[in-house]
Amino acid sequence: MLPWAKKRAERIEKAADAAARAANAGKTRTLWGDALKRLSKNKLAIIGFAWIIVMVLIALSADLWVPQNFGDPTFIDTGNVAAISWQPPSLEHPFGTDRVGRDILSRTIYGARVSLLVGICATGFALIVGLIMGALAGYFGGLVDAIIMRVTDIFMAFPYTLFAIALLAVLGPSLMNVILAIGILAWTSIARVLRSTILSVKENDYISAARALGASNLRIIVRHVLPNSIASVVVYATMAIGSAILSEAALSFLGLGVQPPTPSWGMMISDGQAVIATAPWMAFFPGAACLLTVLSFTLMGDGLRDALDVKVTD
């Protein structure tokens, strides 16, 4: 082959490869794919996500190794309390022991189960109710929108913490009641966020085209409206998990959350408050665990907000 013909063939081949890559990129680029790519570049969000994964794995696997190495978090050795209580951090007890000799590390790890369970379940409950109410209000508008928004105004008029305290005072302190008390007010914000997004999404041409093709309202909401409106809700829900964990800790601190002997970060901080000067490890370690976990969900939510911003370009 002549040199000029060979060079021309190479240029054609390179152009074809470039066109193929561009076509493939056009096919695979999606909102969530681009968001994941941008999120991977956010170091703080990755650190927060890594901490969340570590805490979840530790909490799920606690039964396999915590009791054997650090002791049962609820067991009290009544015959040896004086010898093992108030011990500062050591190799045997890395986080020290409490007033009755229970290992603080063991209780902190099992306390993560309670906090994560409350955070995820309360937010999940609020997310389900908020998605339904927000979708109905934003899509149908009119009287439906007015009724749902007035209901949310009524719920939002109650002070969040005081309402949770009052509800737990009536229902009694328990894990399920804590989840209910935290989630029953959180749905209102999710509904408002989703409604505001749907109000703009439903005016797009593809919604009008779906109506013209005879699609039902339910199909339009599920297949077209929600998938294009859910990004802002995902961001809010991620941050709401951290807020729910903090609320659970506050309720447990007041004695209205999970009851003894089940360990809870808020209850452990409350126990350590009275001896903060002589045994600071009792409140420091569960407090640090709560702080880092809530901060991680906040960093993750901030990262998702930036990653899902469609105005951002690579």
C-alpha positions as CSV (number, residue, x, y, z in Angstrom):
1,M,0.0,0.0,0.0
2,L,1.3,3.5,-0.9
3,P,2.3,5.7,2.0
4,W,-0.3,8.3,1.3
5,A,-3.0,5.7,1.1
6,K,-1.9,4.1,4.3
7,K,-2.1,7.4,6.2
8,R,-5.5,8.1,4.7
9,A,-6.8,4.7,5.9
10,E,-5.4,5.4,9.4
11,R,-7.1,8.7,9.5
12,I,-10.4,7.2,8.5
13,E,-10.0,4.4,11.1
14,K,-9.3,6.9,13.8
15,A,-12.3,9.0,12.8
16,A,-14.5,5.9,12.9
17,D,-13.3,5.0,16.3
18,A,-13.9,8.5,17.6
19,A,-17.4,8.4,16.2
20,A,-18.1,5.1,17.8
21,R,-16.9,6.3,21.2
22,A,-19.0,9.4,20.9
23,A,-22.1,7.3,20.0
24,N,-21.5,4.9,22.9
25,A,-21.0,7.8,25.3
26,G,-24.2,9.4,24.1
27,K,-26.1,6.1,24.7
28,T,-24.7,5.5,28.2
29,R,-24.8,9.0,29.6
30,T,-27.6,9.3,32.2
31,L,-28.4,11.5,35.1
32,W,-27.5,8.9,37.6
33,G,-24.4,7.9,35.7
34,D,-23.1,11.4,35.5
35,A,-24.0,12.0,39.2
36,L,-22.0,8.9,40.2
37,K,-19.0,10.1,38.2
38,R,-19.2,13.6,39.9
39,L,-19.8,12.0,43.3
40,S,-16.7,9.9,43.0
41,K,-14.7,13.1,42.7
42,N,-16.1,14.6,46.0
43,K,-13.6,13.5,48.7
44,L,-15.7,14.6,51.6
45,A,-18.7,12.7,50.3
46,I,-16.6,9.6,49.8
47,I,-15.2,9.8,53.3
48,G,-18.8,10.1,54.7
49,F,-20.0,7.2,52.6
50,A,-17.0,5.1,53.7
51,W,-17.8,5.8,57.4
52,I,-21.4,4.9,56.9
53,I,-20.5,1.6,55.3
54,V,-18.0,0.8,58.1
55,M,-20.6,1.5,60.7
56,V,-23.3,-0.6,59.0
57,L,-20.9,-3.5,58.6
58,I,-19.7,-3.3,62.2
59,A,-23.3,-3.1,63.5
60,L,-24.5,-6.1,61.4
61,S,-21.5,-8.3,62.3
62,A,-21.4,-7.4,66.0
63,D,-22.9,-10.6,67.3
64,L,-20.0,-12.6,65.6
65,W,-17.2,-11.0,67.5
66,V,-18.2,-8.3,70.0
67,P,-19.4,-10.4,73.0
68,Q,-16.5,-12.8,72.7
69,N,-13.9,-10.0,72.7
70,F,-15.5,-7.2,74.8
71,G,-18.4,-8.8,76.6
72,D,-22.1,-8.7,76.4
73,P,-23.2,-5.1,76.3
74,T,-26.2,-5.8,78.6
75,F,-24.7,-8.2,81.1
76,I,-23.9,-6.9,84.6
77,D,-21.5,-9.0,86.7
78,T,-23.1,-8.3,90.0
79,G,-20.5,-10.2,91.9
80,N,-17.6,-8.2,90.5
81,V,-19.0,-4.7,89.9
82,A,-16.6,-2.9,92.2
83,A,-13.5,-4.3,90.5
84,I,-14.5,-3.7,86.9
85,S,-16.5,-0.4,87.0
86,W,-15.2,3.0,86.0
87,Q,-12.1,1.6,84.3
88,P,-10.4,4.0,81.9
89,P,-9.5,3.0,78.3
90,S,-7.0,0.2,78.2
91,L,-6.0,-2.7,76.0
92,E,-8.7,-4.9,77.6
93,H,-11.4,-2.2,77.3
94,P,-10.4,0.2,74.6
95,F,-13.2,2.6,75.4
96,G,-13.2,1.9,79.2
97,T,-16.1,0.6,81.3
98,D,-19.2,2.2,82.8
99,R,-20.5,2.5,86.4
100,V,-21.5,-1.2,86.4
101,G,-18.5,-2.6,84.6
102,R,-20.0,-2.9,81.1
103,D,-17.6,-2.4,78.2
104,I,-18.2,1.0,76.5
105,L,-16.9,-0.2,73.1
106,S,-19.4,-3.1,73.1
107,R,-22.3,-0.8,74.0
108,T,-21.2,1.8,71.4
109,I,-21.2,-0.8,68.7
110,Y,-24.6,-2.2,69.6
111,G,-25.9,1.4,70.1
112,A,-25.1,1.9,66.4
113,R,-27.7,-0.7,65.5
114,V,-30.4,1.2,67.3
115,S,-29.4,4.6,65.8
116,L,-29.1,3.3,62.3
117,L,-32.3,1.3,62.5
118,V,-34.2,4.3,63.8
119,G,-32.6,6.6,61.2
120,I,-33.3,4.4,58.2
121,C,-36.8,3.2,59.3
122,A,-38.1,6.6,60.3
123,T,-36.8,8.1,57.1
124,G,-38.2,5.3,55.1
125,F,-41.6,5.8,56.7
126,A,-41.5,9.5,56.0
127,L,-40.3,8.9,52.5
128,I,-43.2,6.6,51.6
129,V,-45.8,9.0,53.0
130,G,-44.1,12.0,51.6
131,L,-43.7,10.6,48.1
132,I,-47.4,9.7,47.9
133,M,-48.6,13.0,49.3
134,G,-46.2,15.1,47.3
135,A,-46.9,13.3,44.0
136,L,-50.7,13.7,44.4
137,A,-50.4,17.4,45.4
138,G,-48.0,18.3,42.6
139,Y,-49.5,16.3,39.8
140,F,-53.2,16.9,40.3
141,G,-53.1,20.4,41.8
142,G,-56.2,22.3,42.6
143,L,-58.3,21.1,45.5
144,V,-56.1,18.0,46.1
145,D,-53.0,20.2,46.3
146,A,-54.8,22.7,48.7
147,I,-56.0,19.9,51.0
148,I,-52.6,18.1,51.2
149,M,-50.6,21.3,51.7
150,R,-52.9,22.5,54.5
151,V,-52.5,19.1,56.2
152,T,-48.7,19.5,55.9
153,D,-49.0,23.1,57.4
154,I,-50.8,21.6,60.4
155,F,-48.1,19.0,61.0
156,M,-45.3,21.5,60.5
157,A,-46.9,23.9,63.0
158,F,-46.0,21.5,65.8
159,P,-42.5,21.9,67.2
160,Y,-40.6,18.8,66.1
161,T,-39.0,17.7,69.4
162,L,-41.9,18.7,71.6
163,F,-44.3,16.8,69.4
164,A,-42.1,13.7,69.6
165,I,-41.8,14.0,73.4
166,A,-45.6,14.4,73.7
167,L,-46.3,11.4,71.4
168,L,-43.9,9.2,73.4
169,A,-45.4,10.3,76.6
170,V,-48.7,9.1,75.4
171,L,-47.6,5.9,73.6
172,G,-44.8,5.0,75.9
173,P,-41.0,4.8,75.2
174,S,-40.1,1.9,72.8
175,L,-38.1,1.4,69.6
176,M,-41.2,1.3,67.4
177,N,-42.7,4.4,69.0
178,V,-39.5,6.3,68.6
179,I,-39.5,5.5,64.8
180,L,-43.2,6.6,64.6
181,A,-42.6,9.8,66.6
182,I,-39.6,10.8,64.4
183,G,-41.1,9.8,61.0
184,I,-44.6,11.1,61.5
185,L,-43.5,14.7,61.1
186,A,-40.6,14.2,58.7
187,W,-42.9,13.4,55.7
188,T,-44.1,16.9,55.4
189,S,-40.8,18.3,54.2
190,I,-40.3,15.5,51.7
191,A,-43.8,16.1,50.3
192,R,-43.1,19.8,49.9
193,V,-39.8,19.2,48.2
194,L,-41.3,16.6,45.8
195,R,-44.4,18.8,45.0
196,S,-42.2,21.8,44.0
197,T,-40.2,19.6,41.7
198,I,-43.3,18.0,40.1
199,L,-44.9,21.3,39.4
200,S,-42.1,22.0,36.9
201,V,-41.7,18.5,35.6
202,K,-45.3,18.0,34.7
203,E,-45.2,20.9,32.3
204,N,-42.7,19.1,30.0
205,D,-43.6,17.9,26.5
206,Y,-43.2,14.2,27.3
207,I,-45.9,14.4,30.0
208,S,-48.3,16.0,27.4
209,A,-47.3,13.3,24.9
210,A,-48.0,10.5,27.5
211,R,-51.4,12.0,28.1
212,A,-52.1,12.2,24.4
213,L,-51.3,8.5,24.0
214,G,-53.9,7.7,26.6
215,A,-51.6,6.8,29.5
216,S,-53.3,6.7,32.9
217,N,-52.5,9.2,35.7
218,L,-50.9,6.4,37.8
219,R,-48.7,5.3,34.9
220,I,-47.6,8.9,34.1
221,I,-46.8,9.5,37.8
222,V,-44.8,6.2,38.2
223,R,-43.1,6.0,34.8
224,H,-42.5,9.7,34.0
225,V,-43.0,12.2,36.8
226,L,-41.4,10.4,39.8
227,P,-38.2,9.3,38.0
228,N,-37.6,12.8,36.9
229,S,-38.4,14.4,40.3
230,I,-36.7,12.0,42.7
231,A,-33.2,13.5,42.7
232,S,-34.0,16.3,45.1
233,V,-35.8,13.8,47.4
234,V,-32.8,11.5,47.5
235,V,-30.7,14.3,48.7
236,Y,-33.1,15.3,51.4
237,A,-33.7,11.8,52.5
238,T,-30.0,11.2,53.0
239,M,-29.7,14.2,55.2
240,A,-32.9,13.2,57.0
241,I,-31.3,9.9,58.2
242,G,-28.7,11.9,60.0
243,S,-31.4,14.2,61.6
244,A,-33.4,11.1,62.7
245,I,-30.3,9.6,64.3
246,L,-29.7,12.9,66.2
247,S,-33.4,13.0,67.2
248,E,-33.3,9.5,68.6
249,A,-30.2,10.3,70.6
250,A,-31.9,13.4,72.0
251,L,-35.0,11.4,73.0
252,S,-32.9,8.6,74.5
253,F,-30.9,11.3,76.4
254,L,-34.2,12.5,77.9
255,G,-35.2,8.9,78.8
256,L,-38.0,8.7,76.3
257,G,-36.2,6.6,73.7
258,V,-35.0,3.0,73.8
259,Q,-35.1,1.7,77.3
260,P,-32.4,-0.2,79.3
261,P,-30.7,-2.6,79.0
262,T,-30.7,-2.0,75.3
263,P,-27.7,0.3,74.6
264,S,-28.3,3.7,72.9
265,W,-25.9,6.5,72.1
266,G,-28.2,9.1,73.7
267,M,-28.7,7.1,76.8
268,M,-25.0,6.4,77.2
269,I,-24.3,10.2,76.9
270,S,-26.9,10.8,79.5
271,D,-25.3,8.3,81.9
272,G,-21.9,9.9,81.3
273,Q,-23.0,13.4,81.8
274,A,-23.0,13.2,85.6
275,V,-19.4,11.9,85.7
276,I,-18.0,13.9,82.8
277,A,-15.2,15.3,85.0
278,T,-14.1,11.9,86.5
279,A,-15.0,9.5,83.7
280,P,-15.1,11.5,80.5
281,W,-14.8,8.3,78.3
282,M,-18.4,7.3,79.2
283,A,-19.9,10.2,77.2
284,F,-17.0,11.0,74.8
285,F,-17.0,7.8,72.8
286,P,-20.7,7.4,72.1
287,G,-20.9,11.1,71.5
288,A,-18.1,11.0,69.0
289,A,-19.8,8.0,67.2
290,C,-23.1,9.9,67.0
291,L,-21.3,13.1,65.8
292,L,-19.3,11.3,63.1
293,T,-22.3,9.3,61.8
294,V,-24.6,12.3,61.6
295,L,-21.8,14.3,59.9
296,S,-21.2,11.5,57.4
297,F,-24.8,11.5,56.3
298,T,-24.7,15.3,56.0
299,L,-21.5,15.1,53.9
300,M,-23.1,12.4,51.8
301,G,-26.2,14.5,51.3
302,D,-24.1,17.6,50.3
303,G,-22.2,15.4,47.8
304,L,-25.4,14.0,46.3
305,R,-26.8,17.5,46.0
306,D,-23.8,18.7,44.0
307,A,-23.6,15.5,41.9
308,L,-27.3,15.6,41.0
309,D,-27.2,19.2,40.0
310,V,-27.9,19.0,36.2
311,K,-26.4,22.5,35.7
312,V,-23.0,21.1,36.6
313,T,-21.0,19.9,33.6
314,D,-17.9,17.8,33.4
